[in-house]
Amino acid sequence: MKTDITPTPRTDEAIEAMGLQALVVPVKVCRQLERELAEKTNEVARLREIVERYRVWATSENPTQMELDDLKQKYDELN
């Protein structure tokens, strides 16, 4: 997430909500952000796998219909 104000808007929001001037963030917020980051990291890994499979398929001389169907199904699952 990019903003014009800060690269860490949710962390700054948590600090402001607590009324703290120091850079202190509750563990609950940190854990939530870490879980969200892990989810997005896993999503990126899945998408990279699909892209790699498509790249292999696209460069193959004789792709099979089964490979094409498998890629389409994975694509549909992500959308």
FENLIN-V153238 format. One record per residue. N is the residue number from 1. SS is DSSP state (hx for helix, st for strand, lp for the rest). PSI is psi as a letter, one per 20 degrees, with the letter a starting at -180 (none if undefined). NEAR is the number of other ideal C-beta (glycine too) atoms within 10 Angstrom. Layout:
n:ss:psi:near
N:SS:PSI:NEAR
N:SS:PSI:NEAR
This chain:
n:ss:psi:near
1:lp:p:6
2:lp:p:6
3:lp:r:9
4:lp:i:4
5:lp:g:7
6:lp:q:11
7:lp:i:9
8:lp:m:15
9:hx:h:12
10:hx:h:14
11:hx:g:15
12:hx:h:15
13:hx:g:13
14:hx:g:19
15:hx:g:18
16:hx:h:10
17:hx:h:10
18:hx:i:13
19:lp:k:6
20:lp:q:12
21:lp:h:8
22:lp:r:7
23:lp:m:9
24:lp:p:9
25:lp:p:18
26:lp:q:13
27:hx:h:7
28:hx:g:9
29:hx:g:16
30:hx:g:12
31:hx:g:10
32:hx:g:13
33:hx:h:15
34:hx:g:10
35:hx:g:10
36:hx:h:11
37:hx:g:10
38:hx:g:10
39:hx:g:10
40:hx:h:10
41:hx:g:10
42:hx:h:10
43:hx:g:11
44:hx:g:10
45:hx:g:9
46:hx:g:13
47:hx:h:13
48:hx:h:10
49:hx:g:11
50:hx:g:15
51:hx:g:11
52:hx:g:10
53:hx:h:14
54:hx:g:15
55:hx:g:10
56:hx:g:12
57:hx:g:14
58:hx:h:9
59:hx:i:8
60:lp:q:10
61:lp:h:4
62:lp:m:5
63:lp:q:13
64:lp:q:10
65:hx:h:7
66:hx:g:8
67:hx:g:15
68:hx:g:12
69:hx:h:10
70:hx:g:14
71:hx:g:18
72:hx:g:10
73:hx:g:9
74:hx:h:15
75:hx:g:12
76:hx:h:8
77:hx:h:9
78:hx:i:9
79:lp:none:4
